[in-house]
Amino acid sequence: MSTASSASLVLGGGCFWCTDAAYRLLPGVTAVTSGYAGAALPNPTYEQICSGRTGHAEVIKIDFDPAQVSLAKLLEYFWHVHDPTQVGGQGNDHGTQYRSIILYADDAQRTAAELSRAEAQESLDTAITTEIVPLVKFWPAEEYHQDYFAKHPDQGYCSVVIRPKIAKLRRALGAPA
């Protein structure tokens, strides 16, 4: 979906609670929706995708204003938000649902994603494992997953995993942690 003042990008870098919180920090991001993509089963539930049998990944749909933040900037940020070299998950989150993935909506997004991946690879010693595949369908996750970190900052996973990651990203962006 894109117009002169709105565009969207779907990507996954592990737990969607983490990537959701990370992308909300960027100026020009107008909305972030946690969801599922990358497989054919319609209307997947969290329980179904956690089984690892549906093929879906936990992803986020980032709506943004291209006049304020470019697709290239969103993709560049992606390589810092997670470990794109880890196979089979992120950190302690293991399973195909936590894989690194960029789902492109058109040829321009595919080209931008491939270029961004090549540029990111130049600064890494380990191969990037991120999939770059066409977006067939984005399924929003259940309401309780939306903006999870902001709603549950003291929940165990949020305090131990997300809060330190967000503090580090804030410092890298020049914002107070």
N, C-alpha and C positions, 0 to 999 in steps of 0.2 A: 504494500500500500504506500503510494507516495504522491505527494502534490508539491507545489512550490515551497510550502512551509512545513510539510510533514513527510516523514519517511519512517520506515521501520527496518529493523535488522533482528534476525533470530540467531542466537548462539548459545552454546552450553559449555561450561567450564567447571564441571563438578556439581555440587549441591546448588540448586537454584536460589536458596536463601542467601548464599554468599554472593553470587553474581548479581542478584537483584540489588542487594545493599551496595555493592561496589559501583554499579552503573548509576544509581541514584545520586552519587556524588558529582557527576559530570554536568557542568552547565550546558544547556541545550537539550538535555534528555528531558522529555516531557512526560513520559510514562514508562513504567517497566511492569510487565506481566509475566509471572512465572507460569510455566506450562510444560508440555511434552511435545516432542516431534522426532522425526527420523524413522518412523515405522508406520505400518499400515492399519493396525487395529484402531477402529474409530472410538472416540470418547474414552480413552484410557483413564483409569483411576490411579492414584498414587500407589495403592496396594498392588495393582497389576504391574505397573512398571518396576516396582521394587523387587518383583520376583525375578527380574532379569530375563524373562521369557518373551516380552513383547517387542523388544528391539528399540523401544523409545529411549530418548535421552531426556534428562531434566534440562530444560532450556529456559531462556528468557526472551521475550519479545520487547525490544527497545524501540520506543517511539521517540523520534528526535526531530529537532528543527535544523535542517542542513545549513541554514544561515548562521546558526550559532555553534554547531559542532559538525564536523565532516564525518563521512563514513570512514575515511582513512584514520581519523583520530580515534573513533570508536574501536576500530580493528587494532590499532596500535596499543590501545589500553588493554584489550583482550589478552594480549601476550603477557601482561604484567599482573593480571587479576588471578591467574591460575598457572599451573605448571603444564604447559602444552606438550611436554615430553613424557609425561607419565602415562603408562598403558594401563587400562582397566580401572580407571577411577581417578580420584583426586585426594591426596592426603590419606586419611584413614577411611574415606568413603570409597568402597570397592564395588565394582560392577559396571556393566556396559551403560547403565543409566547415568553414570557420572562421567562418561567419556567427554573428551574435548571435541567440539563440533561447531562448524559454522554452516548454517543452512541458508543458501542464497536464493533470493526471489527473482533475480534476472541476471543477464550476462554481465552487466556492470558490477553487480555485487560479487559475482563469481570472480571476475578479473581482479577486483579490489582485494578480495580475500586471498587469492593466490599470490598477488604481489606482496601483500602484507606478511603472509606466511614466509615467503622467500626472504624478505628483509629481516624478519625476526630471527630466522634460522642463522643468519650471518653472525649473530652475537651469541649463539649457543653452541656448546660442544656436543650436545646430545640431539638426536633427530627429533623434530617436532612430529607428533603423531596425530595432530588435529585432522579430523575429517572435514572436507569441504564438499558438500552435497546439495542437490536442489531441495528447496523447501516444498514439500508436497502439501502438508497441512500442519498448522499449529493448533494445539488443543490447550486452552487455558487450564491451569491446575485448579484444584478446589480452592474456595475462598480463603480457608484458613492458612494457605501457603502464601498468599499475596502480602507483600511488604512485611514478611515474617520478622525480620530482625528489628525493625522499628516498633513492632507491636509486642515483641517478646525479648527485649535486650538482655534480660537476666536469666533466660532459659539456658541450661547447661551448654549446649552446642554453640549458642550465640555468644555466651561470655568467653568460652575457651577458644573457639575457632574464628568466629566472624569478627568479634570486637577487635582483636589484635590485627587482623587483616585490614579492616577498615581504617584503623589508626595509622597503619603503615601507608596505605593508599592516600589518606588525607595529607600526610607529611610529604609524600611524593608530589602531590598536586599543589603543595604550598599552602594548604589549609591547616588550621589548628587541629591537632589530633583529638 
